[in-house]
Amino acid sequence: DMNDHVLPYLYEDEEEDEADADADADATTKTTTPTTTPRTYTHDDYVQGAEECLMIEEEMTQMELDDPQYLAKLERDALIEDPEIVAEVIADVLSQDGSSELLKEIATTLEKEAAVAVHNVEGMLKEGESLEERPDVVGYIIAKMLSEDDNLNILGELDESLAKLVEDWHEEEHYEEWQGQYGQGLGG
């Protein structure tokens, strides 16, 4: 999510500098009231965020070409270090699919091929809810499975499904809507 992950990262150093300046001012004036206000992002911020995402994607593609084993190790390390973030990213991607076809497909596959994992999270579902309605629970199951070495083959299948979703998204009206809202490319 651009607002939750990308844009705060872009301004992290600025916000730390502001926090340090506020702390210095508080030490001088002996006050403890916070003076930071939430940042409001502009169109240019979103363009810069999109450029950052494209740059990272390019670096990841090059890394995969240069040393696929290293990229696989990074993925495993991320899963071990913070599976909740991985679950959140998966849930976010699944939520972006307006038709929910990808979510339905993955939920059905999990129910068939990972019944034990699905059973272990039934307490996360409200009465009458199914996996098809909860991308966060599906993301949690996938992240949990991916963190186990014997399930890493599912990562390739997930990558293929997500690539197909992005490809379909570009072919549909969503991309045209995005261009209409944010401009005809990164140049504005």
Secondary structure in CASP SS format (residue, H / E / C, confidence):
PFRMAT SS
TARGET T0000
AUTHOR 0000-0000-0000
METHOD secondary structure of the structure
MODEL  1
D C 1.00
M H 1.00
N H 1.00
D H 1.00
H H 1.00
V H 1.00
L H 1.00
P H 1.00
Y H 1.00
L H 1.00
Y C 1.00
E H 1.00
D H 1.00
E H 1.00
E H 1.00
E H 1.00
D H 1.00
E H 1.00
A H 1.00
D H 1.00
A H 1.00
D H 1.00
A H 1.00
D H 1.00
A H 1.00
D H 1.00
A H 1.00
T H 1.00
T H 1.00
K C 1.00
T C 1.00
T C 1.00
T C 1.00
P C 1.00
T C 1.00
T C 1.00
T C 1.00
P C 1.00
R C 1.00
T C 1.00
Y C 1.00
T C 1.00
H H 1.00
D H 1.00
D H 1.00
Y H 1.00
V H 1.00
Q H 1.00
G H 1.00
A H 1.00
E H 1.00
E H 1.00
C H 1.00
L H 1.00
M H 1.00
I H 1.00
E H 1.00
E H 1.00
E H 1.00
M H 1.00
T H 1.00
Q H 1.00
M H 1.00
E H 1.00
L H 1.00
D H 1.00
D C 1.00
P H 1.00
Q H 1.00
Y H 1.00
L H 1.00
A H 1.00
K H 1.00
L H 1.00
E H 1.00
R H 1.00
D H 1.00
A H 1.00
L H 1.00
I H 1.00
E H 1.00
D C 1.00
P H 1.00
E H 1.00
I H 1.00
V H 1.00
A H 1.00
E H 1.00
V H 1.00
I H 1.00
A H 1.00
D H 1.00
V H 1.00
L H 1.00
S H 1.00
Q H 1.00
D C 1.00
G C 1.00
S C 1.00
S C 1.00
E H 1.00
L H 1.00
L H 1.00
K H 1.00
E H 1.00
I H 1.00
A H 1.00
T H 1.00
T H 1.00
L H 1.00
E H 1.00
K H 1.00
E H 1.00
A C 1.00
A H 1.00
V H 1.00
A H 1.00
V H 1.00
H H 1.00
N H 1.00
V C 1.00
E H 1.00
G H 1.00
M H 1.00
L C 1.00
K C 1.00
E C 1.00
G C 1.00
E C 1.00
S C 1.00
L H 1.00
E H 1.00
E H 1.00
R C 1.00
P H 1.00
D H 1.00
V H 1.00
V H 1.00
G H 1.00
Y H 1.00
I H 1.00
I H 1.00
A H 1.00
K H 1.00
M H 1.00
L H 1.00
S C 1.00
E C 1.00
D H 1.00
D H 1.00
N H 1.00
L C 1.00
N H 1.00
I H 1.00
L H 1.00
G H 1.00
E H 1.00
L H 1.00
D H 1.00
E H 1.00
S H 1.00
L H 1.00
A H 1.00
K H 1.00
L H 1.00
V H 1.00
E H 1.00
D H 1.00
W H 1.00
H H 1.00
E H 1.00
E C 1.00
E H 1.00
H H 1.00
Y H 1.00
E H 1.00
E H 1.00
W H 1.00
Q H 1.00
G H 1.00
Q H 1.00
Y H 1.00
G C 1.00
Q C 1.00
G C 1.00
L C 1.00
G C 1.00
G C 1.00
END
